[in-house]
């Protein structure tokens, strides 16, 4: 077996990676590191996301740096802030025992002044996103005369994101005698063009097949009617109780709507898209890494650079327009030798695209059937049984309560106790999926039912009341945050809340008519950042867009927004729960609750 010691790395670097727990190099590391350690040859490395490319170029780069020179000697370009921070952090970990090496991360969405000060103090390796680096170049705040190595990481993604001109501008500012290392998951014509324009006779290494998918990923597709996509998505998630995954959509609006609908239906979900501020994005990613979020709904651009371990599933709610983007999506799972599943929920008209993707990735898709209600109930029941069987008992903490617990269950036999315990969860699923329809469409079916499914509920059905709240995006809320805030303070389930229209300093949200009093009562004594939260009822409750009319405050002042509103003081009546339906709410399952 090949070891890191046999690749030619020095003792200080070996000590760092040993402390990190690295035992054997991945194929891209095993083959690339000896070549890059030679230090004088341009290099093109093609390997899938999650195969260890950062260490493949990072370890040789660290070994080539002269620690006595405090000017940039290595420049690493990558597409997103998340990947920039990840690379910089990995290099710092690798170099723990190397000596006085300074690694500076330069990216948008953060204070440029602090980054300029870091560069001024001296950094041997600069990790940067193209846009922010160009800003720094324009300010004359970086000197590339000592740069000996330039690394283009995720080159295909940078080009897909429109950084072609930025990359050209940056490379034109670097010395002609530099060595360039290019790493990419795929090799489209644009990447090939960069290698021809900026590299001299590069050594090209391909791990796997060009543009191919990870061999450890299983690819599945489900054929449903377009209007049944959201219902199919929920069943697939329910059928995989331990899922930790990313749901890909085509648009920002769709990702937000699906995330809100999933939250409303009791799932730990949130959205990641380009309309979020950097602070909101960081908050979502922190919760996802901590697994407080079980499924993240994202667009292609927003998800680029996400490096989260142990993602079990990638779900394509919409297939990407560019077939190569499918490779990037599916590569978010099965990282570092693990296995994963990539799922596509399609209509009959998308079958041709599935065949096209199969040709590109060199793997066949498995046609799967959307599970019926009985199968989902069985899967969830035994997931609960396994969880109980494997739970770690805190003997010291539970001891004071055991006497009362034993007394409560004294008259029940072991068999009766198990049946009752299992029925608590099983009955909810059974009720929820009772008479659940078959969502599958046969491949030869060409029924004309192309209407899109509604992932949420609109305000025009007469069952909802539109309310005003004096909090908005300036209070660091996303629509998902607002939904959780409402549920946490009122005790409502998410499926009782309709459309949320987030503004700057205020917002509108809808609740079922019978829940209005409960909302108003719940917010009577609530404060946010030292400010009393105010709830008022909009008289023009049917204004779905939330922006066409004017609203009048209780003092007579007019503000822009939804319809007119008047002050509302609630009573104490609580609305009852409606009958559960598959397109509405979902039972409250253990482990899925609103995160604060």
C-alpha positions in Angstrom: 0.0 0.0 0.0 1.3 3.5 -0.9 1.9 5.8 2.0 2.4 9.5 2.3 6.0 8.9 3.4 6.7 7.2 0.0 5.5 10.3 -1.9 8.5 12.5 -1.0 6.9 14.8 1.5 9.1 16.2 4.3 8.9 15.4 8.0 7.1 18.6 9.1 4.3 18.1 6.6 4.0 14.3 7.3 3.7 15.1 11.0 0.8 17.5 10.3 -1.2 15.1 8.1 -0.6 12.2 10.6 -2.1 14.4 13.4 -5.1 14.9 11.2 -5.6 11.2 10.9 -4.7 10.7 7.2 -3.4 7.2 6.7 -3.1 6.5 3.0 -3.3 8.9 0.0 -6.3 8.9 -2.3 -5.6 8.0 -6.0 -5.4 11.7 -7.1 -3.0 12.4 -4.2 -0.9 9.3 -4.9 -0.4 10.2 -8.5 -0.3 14.0 -8.4 2.0 14.7 -5.4 5.2 13.3 -6.8 4.7 15.2 -10.0 3.9 18.5 -8.3 6.9 18.2 -5.9 9.2 18.5 -8.9 8.0 22.1 -8.9 8.7 23.1 -12.5 6.0 21.5 -14.7 2.5 22.8 -15.5 -0.2 20.3 -14.5 -3.8 19.4 -15.3 -5.6 17.1 -12.8 -9.0 15.7 -13.6 -10.8 14.1 -10.7 -14.3 14.2 -9.1 -15.4 16.4 -6.3 -14.5 14.9 -2.9 -11.5 12.9 -4.0 -8.9 14.8 -2.0 -7.8 17.4 -4.6 -7.0 20.1 -1.9 -4.3 17.9 -0.3 -3.1 16.8 -3.8 -2.0 20.4 -4.6 -1.8 21.8 -1.0 0.8 19.5 0.4 3.3 20.0 -2.5 2.6 23.7 -2.5 3.5 24.0 1.2 6.7 22.1 0.6 7.8 24.5 -2.2 7.2 27.7 -0.2 10.2 29.7 1.1 9.2 30.6 4.7 11.8 33.4 4.9 10.0 35.4 2.1 6.9 37.1 3.4 5.4 37.9 0.0 2.9 35.9 -2.0 4.6 32.9 -3.6 1.5 30.7 -4.1 -1.9 31.9 -5.5 -5.0 29.6 -5.4 -8.1 30.6 -7.2 -11.5 29.0 -6.5 -15.1 29.7 -7.3 -16.8 30.4 -3.9 -16.3 31.9 -0.5 -17.0 28.5 1.2 -14.4 26.7 -0.9 -11.9 29.5 -0.3 -12.3 29.3 3.4 -12.2 25.5 3.3 -8.9 25.5 1.3 -7.3 28.1 3.6 -8.3 26.1 6.7 -7.0 22.8 5.3 -3.7 24.4 4.4 -3.4 25.8 7.9 -4.0 22.4 9.3 -1.5 20.7 7.0 1.2 23.3 7.9 0.8 23.1 11.7 4.4 21.9 12.1 5.9 23.6 9.0 6.9 26.8 10.6 6.0 30.5 10.1 3.7 30.2 7.1 0.9 32.8 6.6 -2.1 31.8 4.5 -4.5 34.6 3.6 -8.1 34.0 2.4 -9.5 36.7 0.2 -13.2 36.5 -0.7 -16.3 38.6 -1.2 -19.0 39.3 1.4 -16.4 40.1 4.1 -14.6 43.3 5.2 -12.1 44.1 2.5 -10.1 46.3 4.9 -9.3 43.4 7.2 -8.2 41.3 4.2 -5.9 44.2 3.0 -4.3 44.4 6.4 -3.7 40.6 6.3 -2.0 40.9 2.9 0.1 43.9 4.1 1.4 41.8 7.1 2.7 39.3 4.5 1.2 36.1 3.3 3.1 33.4 1.4 -0.1 31.7 0.1 -3.2 33.7 -1.0 -6.4 31.7 -1.5 -8.9 33.9 -3.4 -12.2 34.1 -5.2 -11.7 35.9 -8.6 -14.0 38.9 -8.0 -12.5 40.0 -4.7 -9.0 39.4 -5.9 -9.6 41.7 -8.9 -10.8 44.4 -6.4 -7.6 44.1 -4.5 -5.5 44.2 -7.7 -7.3 47.4 -8.8 -6.3 48.9 -5.5 -2.7 48.1 -6.1 -2.7 46.2 -2.8 -1.0 43.0 -3.9 2.3 42.3 -5.5 2.6 39.1 -7.6 6.3 39.4 -8.6 7.3 36.6 -6.2 4.4 34.2 -7.2 5.9 30.9 -8.4 2.8 28.8 -8.3 -0.8 29.4 -9.4 -3.5 26.8 -8.7 -6.9 26.9 -10.4 -9.2 24.8 -8.3 -12.6 23.7 -9.5 -11.8 25.4 -12.8 -14.9 24.2 -14.6 -17.1 25.6 -11.9 -15.3 29.0 -12.1 -16.0 29.1 -15.8 -19.6 28.0 -15.3 -20.1 30.9 -12.9 -18.8 33.4 -15.5 -15.3 34.1 -14.2 -13.6 33.6 -17.6 -12.6 37.3 -18.0 -11.7 37.6 -14.3 -9.3 34.6 -14.6 -7.7 36.1 -17.7 -7.2 39.4 -16.0 -5.7 37.8 -12.9 -3.4 35.5 -14.8 -2.1 38.3 -16.9 -0.9 40.0 -13.7 1.2 37.0 -12.6 4.8 36.3 -13.8 5.3 34.5 -17.1 7.7 32.0 -15.5 5.2 30.7 -12.9 4.1 27.1 -12.7 0.3 26.6 -13.2 -1.7 23.7 -11.7 -5.2 23.3 -12.9 -7.7 21.0 -11.1 -11.2 20.2 -12.5 -13.9 17.7 -12.2 -14.8 17.9 -15.9 -12.9 19.0 -19.0 -15.2 21.3 -21.1 -13.8 23.2 -24.0 -13.3 26.4 -21.9 -11.1 24.6 -19.4 -9.1 23.1 -22.3 -8.7 26.7 -23.7 -7.2 27.9 -20.4 -4.7 25.1 -20.4 -3.6 26.0 -23.9 -3.4 29.7 -23.3 -1.7 29.8 -20.0 0.2 26.5 -19.6 3.2 25.1 -21.4 3.1 21.4 -22.3 1.2 20.4 -19.1 1.3 17.0 -17.6 -2.3 15.8 -17.7 -3.5 13.3 -15.1 -7.0 11.8 -15.1 -8.3 9.8 -12.1 -11.3 7.9 -13.4 -12.8 8.8 -16.8 -13.2 12.4 -18.0 -16.5 13.9 -17.1 -17.5 10.7 -15.4 -19.4 10.3 -12.1 -18.0 8.9 -8.9 -18.1 5.1 -8.9 -19.5 5.0 -5.4 -22.6 7.0 -6.3 -25.8 5.1 -7.1 -28.1 7.0 -9.6 -31.9 6.7 -9.4 -34.8 8.3 -11.1 -38.5 8.5 -10.3 -41.1 9.3 -13.0 -44.1 11.3 -11.7 -46.6 13.8 -13.0 -45.3 17.4 -12.6 -48.0 18.3 -10.1 -46.9 15.3 -7.9 -43.3 16.3 -7.6 -43.5 17.8 -4.2 -45.5 14.9 -2.8 -43.0 12.5 -4.3 -40.1 14.4 -2.8 -41.7 14.1 0.7 -42.2 10.4 0.3 -38.6 9.9 -0.8 -37.4 11.8 2.2 -39.7 9.9 4.5 -38.6 6.6 3.0 -35.0 7.5 4.0 -35.2 8.4 7.7 -31.5 9.0 8.1 -31.2 11.2 5.0 -28.7 14.1 5.2 -28.8 15.7 1.8 -29.1 18.5 -0.7 -32.2 19.1 -2.9 -31.2 21.0 -6.1 -33.6 23.3 -7.8 -33.2 25.5 -10.9 -34.3 28.9 -9.5 -33.9 30.9 -6.4 -37.6 31.3 -6.0 -38.2 27.6 -6.3 -35.6 26.7 -3.7 -37.1 29.2 -1.2 -40.7 27.9 -1.8 -39.7 24.3 -1.5 -37.7 24.9 1.7 -40.6 26.8 3.3 -43.0 24.1 2.4 -40.8 21.4 3.9 -40.4 23.5 7.1 -44.1 24.0 7.2 -44.6 20.2 6.8 -42.3 19.4 9.7 -38.9 18.8 8.2 -35.6 20.3 9.3 -34.9 22.1 6.1 -33.7 25.5 4.8 -32.8 27.2 1.6 -29.5 28.4 0.2 -29.6 30.8 -2.8 -28.2 34.0 -4.2 -30.7 36.3 -2.6 -29.4 35.6 0.9 -26.9 38.0 2.5 -23.5 36.5 3.4 -24.5 36.6 7.1 -27.7 34.6 6.3 -25.8 32.2 4.1 -23.2 31.6 6.9 -26.0 30.9 9.3 -27.6 28.4 7.1 -24.4 26.6 6.3 -23.4 26.5 10.0 -26.7 24.8 10.8 -26.3 22.4 7.9 -22.8 21.4 9.0 -24.1 20.9 12.5 -26.9 18.7 11.0 -29.6 20.9 12.6 -30.8 21.0 9.0 -31.5 17.6 7.5 -32.1 18.7 3.9 -30.7 21.8 2.3 -32.6 23.2 -0.7 -30.1 25.0 -3.0 -29.5 26.3 -6.5 -26.4 25.2 -8.5 -24.6 28.5 -8.0 -25.3 28.7 -4.2 -24.2 25.1 -3.6 -20.8 25.5 -5.4 -17.9 25.1 -3.0 -20.0 23.4 -0.3 -17.8 20.8 1.3 -19.8 18.9 3.9 -18.9 15.4 4.9 -21.3 12.5 5.1 -24.0 13.8 2.7 -26.1 10.7 2.0 -28.4 11.9 -0.8 -28.5 14.5 -3.6 -32.0 15.0 -4.9 -32.5 16.7 -8.3 -35.9 18.3 -8.0 -35.2 19.7 -11.5 -32.5 18.3 -13.7 -29.9 21.0 -14.6 -29.9 22.4 -18.1 -26.2 21.7 -18.5 -25.5 17.9 -18.2 -22.1 18.5 -16.7 -23.7 20.3 -13.8 -25.3 17.0 -12.9 -21.8 15.6 -12.2 -21.1 18.5 -9.8 -24.4 18.0 -8.0 -24.0 14.3 -7.6 -20.4 14.8 -6.4 -21.6 16.4 -3.2 -22.3 12.9 -1.9 -19.9 9.9 -1.7 -16.9 12.0 -0.8 -13.6 10.5 0.3 -14.5 7.0 -0.6 -17.9 6.9 1.0 -21.1 5.8 -0.9 -24.1 8.0 -1.8 -27.3 8.2 -3.8 -28.2 10.8 -6.5 -31.9 10.9 -7.2 -33.7 12.6 -10.0 -37.5 13.3 -9.8 -38.6 13.7 -13.4 -41.6 13.8 -15.7 -41.8 11.6 -18.8 -40.5 14.3 -21.0 -37.1 14.2 -19.1 -36.3 10.6 -19.9 -34.2 11.7 -22.9 -32.1 13.9 -20.6 -31.5 10.9 -18.2 -30.2 8.9 -21.2 -27.9 11.8 -22.1 -26.5 12.0 -18.5 -25.9 8.2 -18.5 -23.7 8.6 -21.6 -21.7 11.5 -20.0 -21.1 9.9 -16.6 -20.8 6.3 -18.0 -23.2 4.9 -15.5 -26.8 3.6 -15.8 -29.6 5.1 -13.7 -31.8 2.7 -11.8 -35.5 3.3 -12.3 -37.1 3.4 -8.9 -40.7 3.5 -7.8 -42.0 6.2 -5.4 -42.8 4.1 -2.3 -46.4 3.7 -1.2 -47.7 4.6 2.2 -47.2 1.1 3.7 -43.6 1.0 2.7 -42.9 4.5 4.2 -44.6 3.5 7.5 -42.6 0.4 7.8 -39.3 2.2 7.1 -40.0 4.9 9.6 -41.2 2.4 12.3 -38.0 0.3 12.1 -35.8 3.4 12.0 -37.4 4.3 15.3 -36.9 0.8 16.6 -33.2 0.9 15.7 -32.8 4.3 17.2 -34.2 3.1 20.5 -32.2 -0.1 20.4 -28.9 1.8 19.9 -29.6 4.8 22.2 -27.0 5.5 24.9 -28.6 5.6 28.3 -27.4 8.2 30.7 -27.8 6.1 33.9 -27.0 8.9 36.3 -29.5 11.4 34.8 -32.4 8.9 34.3 -32.0 7.2 37.7 -34.2 9.6 39.8 -37.1 9.0 37.4 -37.0 5.3 36.9 -39.1 4.4 40.0 -42.1 6.5 38.7 -41.6 5.2 35.2 -41.6 1.6 36.4 -44.7 2.3 38.5 -46.5 3.8 35.5 -45.9 0.8 33.3 -46.2 -1.8 36.1 -49.4 -3.5 34.8 -48.2 -3.7 31.2 -46.3 -6.8 29.9 -43.2 -6.4 27.9 -45.1 -7.2 24.7 -47.8 -4.7 25.4 -45.3 -2.0 26.3 -43.5 -2.5 23.0 -46.7 -2.4 21.0 -47.9 0.8 22.7 -44.5 2.5 22.3 -44.2 1.7 18.6 -47.8 2.7 18.0 -47.1 6.3 19.1 -45.1 7.0 16.0 -46.6 4.3 13.7 -50.2 5.5 14.2 -49.3 9.0 13.0 -47.6 7.8 9.8 -50.4 5.4 9.2 -53.0 8.1 9.4 -50.9 10.5 7.3 -50.4 8.0 4.5 -53.7 6.3 4.7 -55.2 5.9 1.2 -52.0 7.5 -0.3 -52.2 7.7 -4.1 -49.8 5.9 -6.4 -47.5 8.7 -7.7 -45.6 6.7 -10.3 -46.0 7.3 -14.0 -45.1 4.5 -16.4 -42.3 5.4 -18.9 -44.5 4.9 -21.9 -47.2 7.3 -20.5 -47.4 10.6 -22.3 -50.4 12.1 -20.5 -50.6 15.8 -20.9 -50.3 16.9 -17.3 -47.5 19.4 -17.3 -48.9 21.8 -14.7 -46.3 22.4 -12.0 -46.9 21.2 -8.5 -47.5 23.8 -5.9 -44.8 23.5 -3.2 -46.6 25.9 -1.0 -50.1 27.3 -0.3 -51.3 30.6 -1.7 -53.4 33.2 0.0 -56.3 33.1 -2.4 -58.2 30.1 -0.9 -60.1 32.0 1.8 -58.7 29.8 4.6 -55.9 32.2 5.6 -55.7 35.6 7.3 -52.9 38.0 6.4 -51.0 39.5 9.3 -48.4 42.3 9.6 -45.3 41.9 11.9 -42.8 44.7 12.6 -39.8 42.5 11.8 -38.0 41.9 8.5 -34.7 41.2 6.8 -32.9 43.9 8.6 -33.5 41.9 11.8 -31.5 39.1 10.2 -34.5 37.0 9.2 -34.9 34.8 6.2 -38.4 33.4 5.4 -37.4 30.1 7.0 -36.2 32.0 10.1 -39.5 33.9 10.3 -41.5 30.7 10.0 -39.6 29.2 12.9 -39.9 32.4 14.9 -43.7 32.3 14.4 -44.0 28.7 15.4 -41.7 29.0 18.4 -43.7 31.9 19.9 -47.2 30.6 19.1 -47.0 26.9 19.4 -48.4 26.6 15.9 -47.3 23.8 13.5 -45.7 24.9 10.4 -48.6 23.7 8.2 -50.8 26.3 9.9 -48.7 29.1 8.4 -49.1 30.2 4.7 -47.2 32.6 2.6 -44.5 34.7 4.2 -43.7 38.0 2.5 -40.4 39.3 3.9 -39.7 43.0 3.6 -36.9 45.2 5.0 -38.2 46.5 8.4 -41.5 44.6 8.4 -43.1 41.5 6.9 -46.5 39.9 6.2 -47.4 36.3 6.9 -50.6 34.2 6.6 -52.1 31.9 9.2 -55.2 29.8 9.0 -58.2 31.8 10.1 -58.9 29.9 13.3 -55.3 30.4 14.4 -55.2 34.3 14.3 -56.1 34.7 18.0 -53.5 32.2 19.0 -50.8 34.2 17.1 -51.8 37.5 18.5 -51.9 36.1 22.0 -48.5 34.4 21.6 -46.8 37.6 20.6 -48.3 39.9 23.2 -45.1 39.9 25.4 -42.4 39.0 22.9 -39.4 41.2 22.2 -36.7 41.0 19.6 -33.5 42.8 20.2 -35.1 45.0 22.9 -38.0 45.9 20.6 -41.6 44.8 21.3 -42.9 42.6 18.5 -46.2 44.0 17.0 -48.8 42.0 15.2 -51.5 43.7 13.2 -54.1 42.3 10.8 -54.1 43.3 7.1 -57.6 44.0 6.0 -56.8 43.2 2.4 -55.8 39.6 3.2 -56.1 38.4 -0.3 -53.3 40.5 -1.7 -51.1 37.6 -2.6 -48.1 39.5 -3.8 -47.8 41.5 -0.7 -46.9 44.7 -2.5 -49.7 46.1 -4.6 -51.6 48.1 -2.0 -51.1 50.4 0.9 -51.5 49.7 4.5 -52.5 52.2 7.2 -51.2 51.9 10.7 -53.4 52.5 13.8 -52.0 56.1 13.9 -53.1 56.8 10.4 -49.7 56.8 8.7 -49.4 55.1 5.3 -46.6 52.7 4.5 -45.7 50.8 1.4 -46.6 47.1 1.5 -49.6 44.8 1.3 -53.2 45.9 2.0 -54.5 48.2 4.7 -54.1 46.9 8.2 -55.6 47.7 11.6 -54.4 47.1 15.1 -55.5 43.8 16.4 -55.8 42.5 20.0 -56.6 38.9 20.2 -58.6 36.7 22.4 -57.7 33.3 23.7 -59.4 30.9 21.3 -57.2 28.3 19.7 -57.9 26.9 16.3 -58.2 23.1 15.9 -56.1 21.0 13.6 -57.4 20.2 10.1 -57.4 16.7 8.8 -53.9 15.7 7.6 -53.5 15.3 3.8 -50.4 14.4 1.9 -50.2 17.8 0.2 -50.7 19.6 3.5 -49.0 19.1 6.9 -47.0 16.2 8.1 -47.0 14.5 11.5 -44.6 15.8 14.0 -41.8 13.2 14.1 -39.2 12.7 16.7 -36.0 14.6 15.8 -37.8 17.0 13.5 -38.7 20.2 15.3 -38.1 23.8 14.7 -34.6 24.9 15.5 -34.1 28.1 17.3 
